[in-house]
């Protein structure tokens, strides 16, 4: 993964965007968007997308990504 270039503090953790990078599987530069919740032992979820798609990524986008990712990390009915 590339080094983080943007970091957003969200309600329950941190969302970071990596520096853009090329891969042999894509024609366009890619960026990894990663969500790491607080007190989750450094686990998280990342999504790779075209750099152009996140060129104007904002705090609101980070909040939405975190909410969506958090729902996938936490089991329904289980309190950590």
Secondary structure, 3 states (H helix, E strand, C coil): CCCEEEEEEECCEEEEEECCECCCCCCCCEEEEEEEECCCCCCCEEEEEEHHHHCCCCHHHHHHHHHHHHHHHCCCCCCC
